[in-house]
Amino acid sequence: MSLAAFIVMMIVTVIVVMIVVVMVFVKMFVWIMKMNVALADDLPNQIVEPEQQKRATGDPREPRADRLTQRRTE
């Protein structure tokens, strides 16, 4: 076997091995990163409402004026 044929065979072997290794790593990473995602059919149809409102929708208090505005009105 000539030296050129041996070098070509080694290059092809290295490329094939690299492709196989990359494919194995990709499969492994996909397996690790795989997540169970709930689809729309799996989600509940009813919306949970809070038992009571914590605060009224409108704020009945009047906003306080800052000190500079209060001083000017006096």
C-alpha positions as CSV (number, residue, x, y, z in Angstrom):
1,M,0.0,0.0,0.0
2,S,1.4,3.4,-0.9
3,L,1.8,6.2,1.5
4,A,-0.8,8.4,-0.3
5,A,-3.5,5.7,0.0
6,F,-2.7,5.2,3.6
7,I,-3.0,8.9,4.3
8,V,-6.4,9.1,2.4
9,M,-7.6,6.1,4.4
10,M,-6.6,7.7,7.7
11,I,-8.3,11.0,6.8
12,V,-11.5,9.2,5.8
13,T,-11.4,7.1,9.0
14,V,-11.0,10.2,11.2
15,I,-13.8,12.0,9.4
16,V,-16.2,9.1,9.8
17,V,-15.3,8.7,13.5
18,M,-15.8,12.4,14.1
19,I,-19.2,12.3,12.4
20,V,-20.2,9.3,14.6
21,V,-19.0,11.1,17.8
22,V,-20.9,14.3,16.9
23,M,-24.1,12.3,16.2
24,V,-23.7,10.5,19.6
25,F,-23.2,13.8,21.4
26,V,-26.2,15.4,19.7
27,K,-28.4,12.5,20.7
28,M,-27.1,12.7,24.3
29,F,-27.7,16.4,24.5
30,V,-31.2,16.1,23.0
31,W,-32.0,13.4,25.6
32,I,-30.7,15.6,28.4
33,M,-32.5,18.7,27.3
34,K,-35.8,17.0,26.5
35,M,-38.6,18.6,28.5
36,N,-42.1,17.5,29.1
37,V,-44.3,20.3,27.8
38,A,-48.0,20.3,28.5
39,L,-50.1,20.7,25.4
40,A,-53.3,22.8,25.2
41,D,-55.4,19.7,25.7
42,D,-53.6,18.9,29.0
43,L,-54.2,22.3,30.5
44,P,-57.2,22.8,32.8
45,N,-60.3,24.5,31.2
46,Q,-61.3,26.5,34.3
47,I,-59.6,29.6,35.5
48,V,-59.0,29.8,39.3
49,E,-60.4,33.0,40.7
50,P,-59.0,34.5,43.9
51,E,-61.1,34.0,47.0
52,Q,-61.3,37.8,47.7
53,Q,-60.1,41.0,46.3
54,K,-57.1,42.3,48.3
55,R,-57.7,45.9,47.3
56,A,-60.5,47.9,45.7
57,T,-60.0,48.7,42.0
58,G,-60.2,52.5,42.5
59,D,-58.0,54.2,45.1
60,P,-60.4,56.3,47.3
61,R,-57.5,58.3,48.8
62,E,-56.5,61.6,47.3
63,P,-52.9,61.9,46.2
64,R,-50.7,64.0,48.6
65,A,-49.2,67.1,47.3
66,D,-45.5,67.5,47.7
67,R,-44.0,69.8,50.3
68,L,-43.1,72.5,47.8
69,T,-46.7,72.8,46.6
70,Q,-48.0,72.9,50.2
71,R,-45.5,75.7,51.2
72,R,-46.6,77.8,48.2
73,T,-50.3,77.7,49.1
74,E,-49.7,78.9,52.7
